[in-house]
Amino acid sequence: MLASGSGGPEIGARLNWEAVCAYLDRVSANDVIEEIRQLTPSEQAEVIRFAYRLDAERRLSGKELGALAQQMIDASDPIEKLKIREEMTRGFYGGKTDA
């Protein structure tokens, strides 16, 4: 579990990555979500910041980029097309839109 004293790694503490990987092998996404719900609001905010940072840095797969390209083609609103294009750029470069 993610909460302090629950047998899993603690949020905010220095983590042993082997322990983290071993722990994550035993839990599902639903388990993680349930643990996040039990965190204090400040700890939830830390998790949210991490998730946004991870999303911004993550490169998309070819399949994901292709799906976004199709959404851009199908979109009729120019603003929506621009948003999808920006998402594709971020996904291709891993968050570096000025590359």
C-alpha positions as CSV (number, residue, x, y, z in Angstrom):
1,M,0.0,0.0,0.0
2,L,1.1,3.6,-0.5
3,A,0.1,5.0,2.9
4,S,2.6,5.3,5.6
5,G,2.8,2.2,7.8
6,S,0.7,0.1,5.5
7,G,3.5,-2.2,4.3
8,G,4.4,-0.3,1.1
9,P,6.7,2.5,0.1
10,E,5.9,5.9,1.7
11,I,5.1,8.9,-0.5
12,G,7.7,11.6,-0.2
13,A,10.3,9.3,1.3
14,R,13.4,8.2,-0.6
15,L,12.4,5.0,-2.3
16,N,14.3,1.8,-2.9
17,W,13.3,1.2,-6.6
18,E,13.6,-2.6,-6.2
19,A,11.1,-2.4,-3.3
20,V,8.8,-0.2,-5.3
21,C,8.8,-2.6,-8.3
22,A,8.2,-5.6,-6.1
23,Y,5.3,-3.7,-4.4
24,L,3.8,-2.6,-7.8
25,D,3.9,-6.2,-9.0
26,R,1.4,-7.0,-6.2
27,V,-1.1,-4.2,-6.8
28,S,-3.5,-3.2,-9.5
29,A,-4.3,0.2,-10.7
30,N,-7.6,0.1,-8.8
31,D,-5.6,-0.6,-5.6
32,V,-3.4,2.4,-6.3
33,I,-6.5,4.6,-6.9
34,E,-8.1,3.4,-3.7
35,E,-4.9,4.2,-1.8
36,I,-4.8,7.7,-3.3
37,R,-8.3,8.3,-2.1
38,Q,-7.2,7.6,1.4
39,L,-4.3,10.1,1.4
40,T,-4.6,13.5,2.9
41,P,-5.4,16.4,0.6
42,S,-1.8,17.6,0.5
43,E,-0.6,14.1,-0.3
44,Q,-3.2,13.8,-3.1
45,A,-2.0,17.1,-4.5
46,E,1.5,15.7,-4.6
47,V,0.2,12.7,-6.5
48,I,-1.7,14.9,-8.9
49,R,1.4,17.0,-9.6
50,F,3.4,13.9,-10.2
51,A,0.7,12.5,-12.6
52,Y,0.7,15.8,-14.6
53,R,4.5,15.9,-14.7
54,L,4.6,12.3,-15.9
55,D,2.0,12.9,-18.5
56,A,3.8,16.0,-19.8
57,E,7.1,14.1,-20.1
58,R,5.8,10.8,-21.5
59,R,6.3,10.1,-25.2
60,L,3.3,8.6,-27.0
61,S,3.5,5.3,-28.9
62,G,3.1,5.3,-32.7
63,K,-0.4,3.8,-32.2
64,E,-1.3,6.7,-29.8
65,L,0.1,9.3,-32.2
66,G,-1.8,7.7,-35.1
67,A,-5.1,7.8,-33.1
68,L,-4.5,11.5,-32.3
69,A,-3.8,12.2,-36.0
70,Q,-7.1,10.6,-36.9
71,Q,-8.9,12.7,-34.3
72,M,-7.3,15.8,-35.7
73,I,-8.4,14.9,-39.2
74,D,-12.0,14.2,-38.0
75,A,-12.3,17.3,-35.9
76,S,-14.2,20.2,-37.5
77,D,-13.4,22.9,-34.9
78,P,-10.0,24.6,-35.7
79,I,-9.4,25.2,-32.0
80,E,-9.8,21.5,-31.3
81,K,-7.5,20.7,-34.2
82,L,-4.9,23.0,-32.7
83,K,-5.2,21.4,-29.2
84,I,-4.8,17.9,-30.7
85,R,-1.8,19.1,-32.7
86,E,-0.2,20.5,-29.5
87,E,-0.9,17.2,-27.8
88,M,0.7,15.3,-30.6
89,T,3.8,17.5,-30.5
90,R,4.1,17.1,-26.8
91,G,3.6,13.3,-27.1
92,F,6.2,13.0,-29.9
93,Y,8.9,15.0,-28.1
94,G,8.0,14.0,-24.6
95,G,6.9,17.4,-23.4
96,K,9.4,19.6,-25.3
97,T,7.1,21.6,-27.6
98,D,9.9,23.9,-28.6
99,A,12.0,21.2,-30.1
